[in-house]
């Protein structure tokens, strides 16, 4: 019971518009970060470990982090999906990682890992939003 | 890691754990649903792989 009331208090605070936006930004930037903040530590840990593993394995498999280029619509869709992972994506872009090696056997696998990591984190952001709104 | 099956297995494991955590709140339910999803991913990949085997590339 004590845990439930604590979570409810946290949810009440997060339902304020400014905090709600912050929850979404944290959820986007750090996979599982918002869940951890909102008291769902087990879920937050699962999201962090699984999504970071997908992202890092994607880079390891010579996947490419796509850039937004309107001349290549499919590449742009992949770029939007990649962007879903937040801070790891920003760090990888700054570090020059994820250039992709087209000749590598695992290139397409790597791309899939990177794209799916971003898309799944987008779902995690929506879940954090619902959680903060008290819908879950 | 260049084994197709190993990559597929790791991918299925990670994706099913995220979906299980998204869909269920109780850890036991998460484990059950995640395991089912993981098995489903593997079974579907292997079945589809064999179904596509006769197709010419």
Backbone of each chain as ProteinMPNN parsed JSONL, in Angstrom:
{"seq_chain_A": "XXXXXXXXXXXXXXXXXXXXXXXXXXXXXXXXXXXXXXXXXXXXXXXXXXXXXXXXXXXXXXXXXXXXXXXXXXXXXXXXXXXXXXXXXXXXXXXXXXXXXXXXXXXXXXXXXXXXXXXXXXXXXXXXXXXXXXXX", "coords_chain_A": {"N_chain_A": [[0.825, -1.21, 0.0], [1.914, 1.201, 0.823], [3.817, 1.621, -1.129], [2.186, 1.983, -3.36], [0.836, 4.419, -2.807], [2.994, 6.133, -2.809], [3.823, 5.984, -5.465], [1.543, 7.025, -6.655], [1.65, 9.651, -5.737], [3.962, 10.507, -7.019], [3.099, 10.246, -9.663], [1.095, 12.171, -9.693], [2.58, 14.527, -9.494], [4.019, 14.344, -11.867], [2.011, 14.693, -13.71], [1.664, 17.357, -14.158], [1.923, 19.88, -16.693], [4.573, 20.891, -17.405], [6.306, 19.111, -16.107], [5.45, 16.801, -17.242], [6.307, 17.087, -19.877], [9.02, 17.034, -19.351], [9.29, 14.435, -18.405], [8.805, 13.011, -20.76], [10.973, 13.894, -22.291], [13.12, 12.923, -20.784], [12.536, 10.198, -20.965], [12.921, 9.813, -23.678], [15.607, 10.558, -24.004], [17.148, 8.939, -22.234], [16.961, 5.593, -22.38], [14.441, 3.995, -20.623], [14.798, 5.65, -18.471], [12.769, 7.445, -17.581], [10.88, 5.692, -16.566], [12.267, 4.649, -14.457], [12.503, 6.941, -12.907], [9.803, 7.402, -12.347], [9.304, 5.447, -10.557], [9.052, 2.862, -11.501], [11.142, 0.794, -11.405], [12.085, -1.78, -12.136], [11.033, -2.162, -14.699], [12.233, -0.002, -15.964], [14.914, -0.73, -15.828], [14.928, -3.037, -17.423], [14.223, -1.911, -19.908], [16.386, -0.166, -20.296], [18.661, -1.873, -20.356], [17.986, -3.703, -22.442], [17.453, -2.029, -24.686], [19.804, -0.536, -24.935], [21.552, -2.621, -25.414], [20.568, -3.547, -27.873], [21.135, -1.297, -29.441], [23.97, -0.991, -29.195], [24.826, -3.471, -30.146], [23.891, -3.246, -32.711], [25.597, -1.267, -33.721], [27.98, -2.664, -33.463], [27.557, -4.656, -35.294], [28.09, -3.446, -37.64], [26.135, -1.672, -38.486], [24.244, 1.122, -39.858], [23.802, 4.499, -38.915], [21.346, 6.391, -40.016], [21.2, 9.43, -41.923], [19.114, 12.331, -42.087], [17.798, 12.743, -45.163], [16.16, 14.152, -47.648], [16.149, 13.394, -50.27], [16.323, 10.73, -50.254], [13.824, 8.943, -49.435], [13.27, 6.485, -48.034], [15.578, 6.151, -46.563], [15.338, 8.374, -44.963], [13.137, 7.704, -43.418], [14.278, 5.636, -41.956], [16.169, 7.15, -40.616], [14.56, 8.736, -38.966], [13.523, 6.752, -37.365], [15.897, 5.865, -36.149], [16.513, 8.125, -34.689], [14.86, 7.958, -32.547], [16.103, 6.924, -30.307], [17.408, 8.756, -28.705], [19.738, 10.099, -26.394], [21.939, 8.165, -26.644], [21.96, 7.992, -29.423], [22.623, 10.631, -30.108], [25.193, 10.813, -28.971], [26.512, 8.827, -30.424], [26.366, 9.922, -32.988], [27.906, 12.246, -32.648], [30.336, 11.105, -32.001], [30.956, 9.955, -34.347], [30.275, 7.377, -34.905], [28.585, 4.489, -36.293], [28.718, 4.607, -39.079], [28.386, 2.653, -40.864], [28.981, -0.31, -42.713], [28.758, -1.262, -45.764], [29.608, -3.504, -47.116], [29.861, -5.447, -45.221], [28.827, -8.598, -43.919], [26.934, -8.546, -41.957], [25.657, -6.131, -42.182], [22.924, -5.401, -42.827], [21.618, -6.606, -40.722], [22.67, -5.138, -38.611], [21.608, -2.599, -39.229], [18.902, -3.172, -38.839], [18.842, -3.756, -36.084], [19.539, -1.221, -35.055], [17.478, 0.437, -36.003], [15.191, -0.783, -34.92], [15.75, -0.499, -32.202], [15.453, 2.277, -31.869], [12.741, 2.607, -32.585], [11.457, 1.028, -30.666], [12.143, 2.448, -28.389], [10.636, 4.701, -28.807], [8.099, 3.691, -28.323], [8.444, 3.182, -25.641], [8.65, 5.769, -24.67], [6.023, 6.666, -25.098], [4.734, 4.94, -23.341], [5.79, 5.813, -20.919], [4.686, 8.35, -20.897], [1.934, 7.739, -20.674], [2.026, 6.551, -18.19], [2.821, 8.691, -16.587], [0.633, 10.296, -16.877], [-1.149, 8.955, -15.407], [-2.62, 6.94, -16.48], [-1.936, 4.322, -16.406]], "CA_chain_A": [[0.0, 0.0, 0.0], [2.779, 2.372, 0.93], [4.45, 1.802, -2.431], [1.193, 2.503, -4.29], [0.574, 5.826, -2.555], [4.182, 6.876, -3.236], [3.757, 6.059, -6.917], [0.458, 7.944, -6.99], [2.141, 11.018, -5.508], [4.893, 10.814, -8.11], [2.295, 10.418, -10.873], [0.431, 13.461, -9.567], [3.563, 15.572, -9.815], [4.392, 14.232, -13.274], [0.895, 15.052, -14.577], [1.734, 18.786, -14.482], [2.409, 19.96, -18.072], [6.029, 21.037, -17.506], [6.932, 17.866, -15.665], [5.068, 15.796, -18.243], [7.245, 17.263, -20.993], [10.33, 16.587, -18.866], [9.228, 12.962, -18.367], [8.95, 12.532, -22.142], [12.344, 14.168, -22.733], [13.992, 11.953, -20.088], [12.246, 8.88, -21.537], [13.538, 9.775, -25.006], [17.063, 10.684, -23.913], [17.742, 7.774, -21.559], [15.984, 4.499, -22.42], [14.048, 3.489, -19.301], [15.068, 6.671, -17.449], [11.528, 7.981, -17.023], [10.252, 4.637, -15.756], [13.048, 4.613, -13.222], [12.116, 8.162, -12.2], [8.417, 7.27, -11.89], [9.207, 4.373, -9.568], [8.969, 1.532, -12.131], [12.573, 0.531, -11.583], [12.318, -3.045, -12.831], [10.77, -1.917, -16.121], [13.272, 0.914, -16.43], [16.156, -1.484, -15.995], [14.755, -3.907, -18.602], [14.286, -1.062, -21.1], [17.741, 0.353, -20.473], [19.585, -2.949, -20.753], [17.621, -4.282, -23.741], [17.581, -1.064, -25.78], [21.224, -0.228, -25.127], [22.163, -3.801, -26.045], [20.178, -3.522, -29.297], [21.846, -0.199, -30.101], [25.408, -1.27, -29.258], [25.016, -4.598, -31.058], [23.683, -2.705, -34.057], [26.854, -0.619, -34.126], [28.976, -3.74, -33.549], [27.268, -5.428, -36.515], [28.382, -2.523, -38.752], [24.93, -0.989, -38.949], [24.409, 2.534, -40.198], [22.852, 5.465, -38.382], [20.989, 7.14, -41.212], [21.023, 10.88, -41.801], [17.885, 12.77, -42.757], [18.081, 13.214, -46.516], [14.847, 14.07, -48.314], [16.323, 12.761, -51.582], [16.165, 9.286, -50.022], [12.705, 8.827, -48.482], [13.388, 5.313, -47.156], [16.671, 6.457, -45.636], [14.82, 9.353, -44.003], [12.312, 6.955, -42.457], [15.216, 4.951, -41.058], [16.79, 8.182, -39.771], [13.57, 9.105, -37.948], [13.484, 5.619, -36.426], [17.159, 5.922, -35.388], [16.448, 9.294, -33.8], [14.039, 7.614, -31.383], [16.849, 6.425, -29.151], [17.821, 9.848, -27.822], [21.129, 10.435, -26.066], [22.905, 7.273, -27.301], [22.009, 8.382, -30.832], [23.366, 11.902, -30.168], [26.602, 10.511, -28.682], [27.051, 8.067, -31.562], [26.522, 10.855, -34.109], [29.039, 13.122, -32.339], [31.552, 10.282, -32.026], [31.184, 9.478, -35.713], [29.993, 5.937, -34.998], [27.407, 4.143, -37.094], [28.864, 4.997, -40.489], [27.89, 1.516, -41.644], [29.915, -0.922, -43.668], [27.822, -1.937, -46.669], [30.147, -4.8, -47.563], [29.844, -6.417, -44.118], [27.739, -9.588, -43.993], [25.925, -8.229, -40.937], [25.22, -4.732, -42.347], [21.464, -5.272, -42.733], [21.255, -6.954, -39.343], [23.013, -3.964, -37.801], [20.59, -1.569, -39.484], [17.653, -3.601, -38.192], [19.002, -3.568, -34.632], [19.533, 0.219, -34.74], [16.138, 0.976, -36.293], [14.239, -1.326, -33.942], [16.048, 0.124, -30.899], [14.826, 3.606, -31.877], [11.274, 2.479, -32.604], [11.006, 0.52, -29.361], [12.244, 3.53, -27.401], [9.476, 5.579, -29.018], [6.994, 3.061, -27.579], [8.742, 3.364, -24.214], [8.3, 7.171, -24.369], [4.557, 6.707, -25.002], [4.373, 4.234, -22.107], [6.134, 6.726, -19.81], [3.665, 9.418, -20.938], [0.714, 7.166, -20.08], [2.303, 6.341, -16.763], [2.842, 10.007, -15.941], [-0.753, 10.803, -16.924], [-1.953, 8.142, -14.484], [-3.472, 6.013, -17.232], [-1.498, 2.928, -16.154]], "C_chain_A": [[0.855, 1.254, 0.0], [3.424, 2.675, -0.413], [3.471, 2.441, -3.411], [0.955, 3.997, -4.079], [1.773, 6.674, -2.995], [4.159, 7.057, -4.751], [2.685, 7.06, -7.353], [0.89, 9.397, -6.8], [3.063, 11.434, -6.648], [4.133, 11.083, -9.396], [1.595, 11.76, -10.86], [1.343, 14.607, -9.943], [3.858, 15.563, -11.312], [3.28, 14.68, -14.199], [0.861, 16.558, -14.875], [2.408, 18.934, -15.846], [3.931, 20.044, -18.219], [6.746, 19.742, -17.169], [6.651, 16.747, -16.668], [6.016, 15.853, -19.45], [8.625, 16.749, -20.597], [10.4, 15.058, -18.818], [9.469, 12.408, -19.775], [10.383, 12.745, -22.647], [13.318, 13.164, -22.091], [13.802, 10.562, -20.69], [12.908, 8.73, -22.904], [15.065, 9.713, -24.888], [17.719, 9.447, -23.309], [16.716, 6.647, -21.585], [15.695, 3.966, -21.01], [14.209, 4.513, -18.187], [13.804, 7.189, -16.778], [10.818, 6.945, -16.155], [10.957, 4.532, -14.41], [12.639, 5.784, -12.328], [10.71, 8.021, -11.583], [8.201, 6.07, -10.96], [9.061, 2.989, -10.151], [10.393, 1.08, -12.462], [12.862, -0.737, -12.371], [12.124, -2.859, -14.338], [11.865, -1.031, -16.713], [14.574, 0.192, -16.712], [16.084, -2.379, -17.24], [14.895, -3.072, -19.879], [15.708, -0.587, -21.366], [18.673, -0.723, -21.018], [19.269, -3.431, -22.175], [17.852, -3.284, -24.883], [19.037, -0.666, -26.028], [21.936, -1.397, -25.796], [21.833, -3.836, -27.536], [21.0, -2.474, -30.052], [23.332, -0.53, -30.282], [25.703, -2.456, -30.178], [24.83, -4.156, -32.508], [24.936, -2.029, -34.59], [27.944, -1.674, -34.351], [28.813, -4.537, -34.843], [27.431, -4.568, -37.776], [27.136, -1.876, -39.341], [25.188, 0.493, -39.16], [23.364, 3.367, -39.479], [22.558, 6.43, -39.531], [20.85, 8.629, -40.919], [19.735, 11.253, -42.533], [18.25, 13.392, -44.101], [16.796, 13.026, -47.329], [14.933, 13.481, -49.723], [16.121, 11.238, -51.469], [15.07, 9.071, -48.975], [12.829, 7.637, -47.527], [14.491, 5.515, -46.118], [16.21, 7.431, -44.568], [13.941, 8.672, -42.957], [13.202, 6.217, -41.45], [15.854, 5.951, -40.099], [15.851, 8.594, -38.644], [13.48, 7.999, -36.897], [14.735, 5.626, -35.542], [17.11, 6.998, -34.315], [15.671, 8.998, -32.51], [14.823, 7.223, -30.153], [17.443, 7.515, -28.266], [19.313, 10.024, -27.653], [22.16, 9.475, -26.691], [23.071, 7.612, -28.788], [22.845, 9.652, -30.999], [24.863, 11.624, -29.979], [27.246, 9.784, -29.865], [27.288, 8.98, -32.763], [27.743, 11.747, -33.892], [30.354, 12.348, -32.467], [31.867, 9.746, -33.424], [30.971, 7.976, -35.861], [28.781, 5.713, -35.901], [27.497, 4.616, -38.531], [28.383, 3.877, -41.404], [28.926, 1.001, -42.62], [29.083, -1.806, -44.58], [28.309, -3.331, -47.057], [30.125, -5.852, -46.456], [28.629, -7.335, -44.242], [26.586, -9.166, -43.082], [25.355, -6.821, -41.07], [23.709, -4.564, -42.149], [20.958, -5.623, -41.33], [21.496, -5.748, -38.434], [21.995, -2.863, -37.959], [19.287, -1.905, -38.762], [17.724, -3.383, -36.679], [18.871, -2.085, -34.274], [18.137, 0.82, -34.928], [15.139, 0.508, -35.231], [14.483, -0.736, -32.55], [15.363, 1.491, -30.797], [13.313, 3.529, -31.811], [10.745, 1.984, -31.263], [11.106, 1.614, -28.305], [11.102, 4.537, -27.579], [8.256, 5.018, -28.287], [7.19, 3.25, -26.073], [8.399, 4.798, -23.789], [6.78, 7.289, -24.197], [4.081, 6.036, -23.716], [4.652, 5.123, -20.891], [5.119, 7.862, -19.73], [2.37, 8.941, -20.284], [0.856, 6.998, -18.577], [2.225, 7.671, -16.008], [1.443, 10.623, -15.884], [-1.666, 10.028, -15.967], [-2.875, 7.183, -15.2], [-3.104, 4.553, -16.981], [-1.282, 2.701, -14.686]], "O_chain_A": [[0.579, 2.225, -0.704], [3.564, 3.837, -0.795], [3.843, 3.317, -4.192], [0.878, 4.758, -5.044], [1.603, 7.788, -3.49], [4.438, 8.143, -5.26], [2.883, 7.837, -8.287], [0.541, 10.267, -7.598], [2.972, 12.544, -7.172], [4.455, 12.013, -10.136], [1.504, 12.423, -11.893], [0.932, 15.545, -10.627], [3.938, 16.613, -11.95], [3.542, 15.017, -15.354], [0.112, 16.993, -15.749], [3.356, 18.209, -16.144], [4.513, 19.355, -19.056], [7.678, 19.333, -17.862], [7.486, 15.875, -16.909], [6.46, 14.828, -19.966], [9.315, 16.113, -21.393], [11.426, 14.461, -19.144], [10.236, 11.463, -19.959], [10.937, 11.893, -23.341], [14.21, 12.632, -22.751], [14.77, 9.832, -20.902], [13.397, 7.655, -23.249], [15.725, 8.93, -25.572], [18.731, 8.966, -23.818], [15.703, 6.724, -20.889], [16.606, 3.539, -20.301], [13.791, 4.256, -17.058], [13.763, 7.355, -15.559], [10.226, 7.285, -15.13], [10.326, 4.351, -13.368], [12.452, 5.615, -11.123], [10.463, 8.459, -10.459], [7.069, 5.726, -10.622], [8.955, 2.018, -9.401], [10.788, 0.997, -13.624], [13.785, -0.765, -13.186], [12.926, -3.327, -15.146], [12.357, -1.277, -17.815], [15.251, 0.463, -17.704], [17.041, -2.47, -18.008], [15.593, -3.466, -20.813], [16.179, -0.599, -22.504], [19.379, -0.515, -22.005], [20.166, -3.553, -23.009], [18.387, -3.653, -25.929], [19.455, -0.483, -27.171], [22.812, -1.2, -26.638], [22.699, -4.117, -28.365], [21.494, -2.726, -31.151], [23.884, -0.374, -31.371], [26.701, -2.456, -30.899], [25.521, -4.63, -33.41], [25.296, -2.192, -35.756], [28.723, -1.588, -35.3], [29.787, -5.027, -35.415], [26.956, -4.937, -38.85], [27.081, -1.572, -40.533], [26.193, 1.045, -38.712], [22.19, 3.002, -39.43], [23.43, 7.188, -39.956], [20.443, 9.035, -39.83], [19.323, 10.577, -43.476], [18.919, 14.424, -44.167], [16.401, 11.905, -47.651], [13.913, 13.11, -50.305], [15.796, 10.562, -52.445], [15.35, 9.023, -47.778], [12.527, 7.764, -46.34], [14.363, 5.111, -44.963], [16.624, 7.341, -43.412], [13.986, 9.007, -41.774], [12.913, 6.181, -40.254], [16.059, 5.652, -38.923], [16.282, 8.782, -37.506], [13.377, 8.269, -35.701], [14.645, 5.419, -34.332], [17.592, 6.816, -33.197], [15.813, 9.705, -31.513], [14.268, 7.19, -29.055], [17.935, 7.218, -27.177], [20.062, 10.09, -28.627], [23.167, 9.941, -27.224], [24.169, 7.532, -29.338], [23.67, 9.746, -31.908], [25.695, 12.133, -30.73], [28.374, 10.085, -30.255], [28.285, 8.836, -33.472], [28.52, 11.982, -34.817], [31.349, 12.866, -32.973], [32.924, 9.155, -33.647], [31.432, 7.372, -36.829], [28.051, 6.65, -36.223], [26.49, 4.983, -39.138], [28.021, 4.109, -42.557], [29.645, 1.766, -43.262], [28.743, -2.938, -44.236], [27.503, -4.23, -47.298], [30.349, -7.032, -46.727], [27.543, -6.898, -44.622], [25.418, -9.396, -43.393], [24.647, -6.356, -40.177], [23.268, -3.694, -41.398], [20.008, -5.025, -40.824], [20.655, -5.387, -37.61], [21.559, -2.257, -36.98], [18.654, -1.041, -38.156], [16.776, -2.885, -36.073], [18.183, -1.729, -33.317], [17.678, 1.613, -34.106], [14.348, 1.296, -34.713], [13.534, -0.499, -31.802], [14.769, 1.822, -29.771], [12.673, 4.284, -31.079], [9.716, 2.457, -30.78], [10.252, 1.704, -27.422], [10.658, 5.153, -26.611], [7.475, 5.769, -27.703], [6.23, 3.452, -25.33], [7.915, 5.017, -22.679], [6.307, 7.935, -23.262], [3.139, 6.506, -23.077], [3.855, 5.179, -19.955], [4.736, 8.288, -18.64], [1.784, 9.636, -19.454], [-0.067, 7.265, -17.807], [1.636, 7.754, -14.93], [1.116, 11.372, -14.964], [-2.817, 10.409, -15.75], [-3.816, 6.662, -14.6], [-3.876, 3.652, -17.307], [-0.914, 1.598, -14.279]]}, "seq_chain_B": "XXXXXXXXXXXXXXXXXXXXXXXXXXXXXXXXXXXXXXXXXXXXXXXXXXXXXXXXX", "coords_chain_B": {"N_chain_B": [[30.138, -11.652, -34.574], [28.592, -13.575, -36.702], [26.796, -15.53, -37.189], [23.705, -16.324, -38.434], [21.566, -17.433, -37.048], [22.316, -16.985, -34.4], [22.318, -14.177, -34.255], [19.654, -13.678, -34.847], [18.466, -14.943, -32.652], [19.41, -13.439, -30.458], [18.318, -10.96, -31.12], [15.557, -11.562, -31.043], [15.301, -12.199, -28.345], [15.923, -9.767, -27.03], [14.008, -7.976, -28.093], [11.612, -9.249, -27.384], [11.781, -9.109, -24.616], [11.55, -6.357, -24.144], [8.968, -5.844, -25.17], [7.461, -7.489, -23.471], [7.885, -6.251, -20.997], [6.679, -3.841, -21.551], [4.01, -4.552, -21.919], [3.072, -6.009, -19.711], [2.648, -5.794, -16.132], [3.223, -7.264, -13.846], [6.037, -9.058, -12.72], [6.146, -11.885, -12.991], [4.203, -12.401, -14.9], [5.329, -10.965, -16.959], [7.58, -12.507, -17.484], [6.405, -14.871, -18.387], [4.912, -14.022, -20.619], [6.967, -12.853, -22.117], [8.61, -15.081, -22.604], [6.915, -16.666, -24.156], [6.603, -14.993, -26.357], [9.231, -14.829, -27.281], [9.703, -17.515, -27.972], [7.803, -17.694, -29.975], [8.792, -15.85, -31.859], [11.179, -17.154, -32.622], [10.196, -19.612, -33.588], [8.537, -18.728, -35.695], [10.44, -17.537, -37.38], [12.04, -19.717, -38.08], [10.189, -21.452, -39.311], [9.237, -19.795, -41.417], [11.642, -19.452, -42.728], [12.166, -22.061, -43.677], [9.934, -22.344, -45.333], [10.501, -20.522, -47.304], [12.679, -21.61, -48.426], [12.584, -23.205, -50.885], [12.21, -21.208, -52.765], [13.435, -19.434, -55.599], [16.286, -17.256, -55.702]], "CA_chain_B": [[28.927, -12.488, -34.545], [28.071, -13.645, -38.068], [25.814, -16.607, -37.307], [22.351, -15.775, -38.619], [20.698, -17.924, -35.973], [22.696, -16.315, -33.148], [21.835, -12.786, -34.336], [18.192, -13.773, -34.758], [18.1, -15.307, -31.278], [19.668, -12.273, -29.584], [17.32, -9.944, -31.482], [14.257, -12.006, -30.518], [15.359, -12.13, -26.882], [15.874, -8.362, -26.591], [12.723, -7.367, -28.471], [10.518, -9.836, -26.591], [11.83, -8.613, -23.229], [10.998, -4.993, -24.124], [7.504, -5.932, -25.339], [6.877, -8.072, -22.257], [7.903, -5.215, -19.948], [5.699, -2.805, -21.929], [2.628, -5.026, -21.888], [2.665, -6.582, -18.42], [3.193, -5.124, -14.955], [3.711, -8.244, -12.889], [7.245, -9.718, -13.239], [5.877, -13.271, -13.396], [3.471, -12.296, -16.17], [6.31, -10.506, -17.948], [8.425, -13.654, -17.833], [5.584, -15.807, -19.155], [4.596, -13.423, -21.919], [8.231, -12.699, -22.84], [9.061, -16.398, -23.067], [6.031, -17.067, -25.26], [6.923, -14.157, -27.518], [10.561, -15.251, -27.735], [9.514, -18.802, -28.665], [7.049, -17.393, -31.195], [9.729, -15.222, -32.815], [12.1, -18.175, -33.142], [9.432, -20.584, -34.376], [8.1, -18.077, -36.931], [11.605, -17.336, -38.248], [12.482, -21.01, -38.611], [9.143, -21.933, -40.236], [9.274, -18.963, -42.626], [12.899, -19.76, -43.411], [11.997, -23.309, -44.431], [8.939, -22.129, -46.395], [11.123, -19.74, -48.385], [13.845, -22.36, -48.914], [12.526, -23.587, -52.315], [12.076, -20.053, -53.665], [14.7, -19.022, -56.219], [16.68, -15.877, -55.37]], "C_chain_B": [[28.31, -12.513, -35.942], [27.067, -14.784, -38.254], [24.408, -16.001, -37.377], [21.443, -16.166, -37.461], [21.013, -17.224, -34.644], [22.161, -14.88, -33.132], [20.322, -12.763, -34.166], [17.744, -14.049, -33.327], [18.283, -14.128, -30.328], [18.613, -11.195, -29.846], [15.961, -10.303, -30.872], [14.205, -11.87, -29.004], [15.182, -10.68, -26.403], [14.516, -7.725, -26.891], [11.585, -7.935, -27.617], [10.575, -9.36, -25.145], [11.28, -7.187, -23.138], [9.47, -5.04, -24.247], [6.827, -6.479, -24.085], [6.815, -7.035, -21.145], [6.897, -4.108, -20.253], [4.272, -3.263, -21.648], [2.153, -5.486, -20.517], [3.335, -5.85, -17.264], [3.823, -6.098, -13.962], [4.922, -8.991, -13.472], [7.004, -11.152, -13.709], [5.141, -13.304, -14.738], [4.412, -11.864, -17.298], [7.153, -11.672, -18.439], [7.668, -14.626, -18.733], [5.345, -15.267, -20.568], [5.858, -13.248, -22.765], [8.729, -14.02, -23.392], [8.229, -16.879, -24.254], [6.375, -16.299, -26.536], [8.253, -14.567, -28.145], [10.454, -16.553, -28.532], [8.784, -18.579, -29.991], [7.93, -16.781, -32.274], [10.607, -16.283, -33.466], [11.362, -19.15, -34.051], [9.026, -19.975, -35.719], [9.272, -17.923, -37.901], [12.032, -18.653, -38.886], [11.465, -21.557, -39.622], [9.177, -21.13, -41.54], [10.539, -19.228, -43.443], [12.782, -21.019, -44.257], [10.979, -23.139, -45.556], [9.555, -21.398, -47.586], [12.279, -20.492, -49.046], [13.752, -22.726, -50.406], [12.479, -22.402, -53.27], [13.424, -19.683, -54.278], [15.018, -17.572, -55.855], [16.858, -15.048, -56.635]], "O_chain_B": [[27.592, -11.589, -36.325], [26.547, -14.98, -39.353], [23.989, -15.262, -36.486], [20.661, -15.358, -36.959], [20.112, -16.91, -33.866], [21.62, -14.423, -32.125], [19.78, -11.935, -33.434], [16.772, -13.467, -32.846], [17.42, -13.851, -29.495], [18.081, -10.595, -28.912], [15.301, -9.461, -30.263], [13.183, -11.472, -28.446], [14.398, -10.405, -25.495], [13.947, -7.025, -26.053], [10.703, -7.197, -27.18], [9.533, -9.217, -24.505], [10.615, -6.844, -22.16], [8.765, -4.352, -23.508], [5.764, -6.005, -23.682], [5.816, -6.944, -20.432], [6.329, -3.508, -19.341], [3.431, -2.482, -21.201], [0.971, -5.368, -20.193], [4.451, -5.347, -17.398], [4.828, -5.788, -13.322], [4.851, -9.5, -14.591], [7.584, -11.588, -14.703], [5.431, -14.137, -15.598], [4.306, -12.332, -18.431], [7.41, -11.816, -19.635], [8.212, -15.139, -19.71], [5.548, -15.961, -21.564], [5.834, -13.465, -23.976], [9.217, -14.08, -24.52], [8.757, -17.423, -25.223], [6.432, -16.861, -27.63], [8.387, -14.644, -29.366], [11.027, -16.685, -29.613], [9.111, -19.201, -31.002], [7.836, -17.139, -33.448], [10.766, -16.316, -34.686], [11.831, -19.477, -35.141], [9.153, -20.621, -36.759], [9.121, -18.15, -39.101], [12.347, -18.706, -40.075], [11.851, -22.069, -40.673], [9.149, -21.702, -42.63], [10.514, -19.23, -44.674], [13.233, -21.055, -45.401], [11.142, -23.728, -46.624], [9.175, -21.631, -48.733], [12.794, -20.076, -50.084], [14.738, -22.574, -51.128], [12.689, -22.575, -54.471], [14.434, -19.621, -53.578], [14.109, -16.754, -55.718], [17.188, -13.865, -56.557]]}, "name": "protein", "num_of_chains": 2, "seq": "XXXXXXXXXXXXXXXXXXXXXXXXXXXXXXXXXXXXXXXXXXXXXXXXXXXXXXXXXXXXXXXXXXXXXXXXXXXXXXXXXXXXXXXXXXXXXXXXXXXXXXXXXXXXXXXXXXXXXXXXXXXXXXXXXXXXXXXXXXXXXXXXXXXXXXXXXXXXXXXXXXXXXXXXXXXXXXXXXXXXXXXXXXXXXXXXX"}
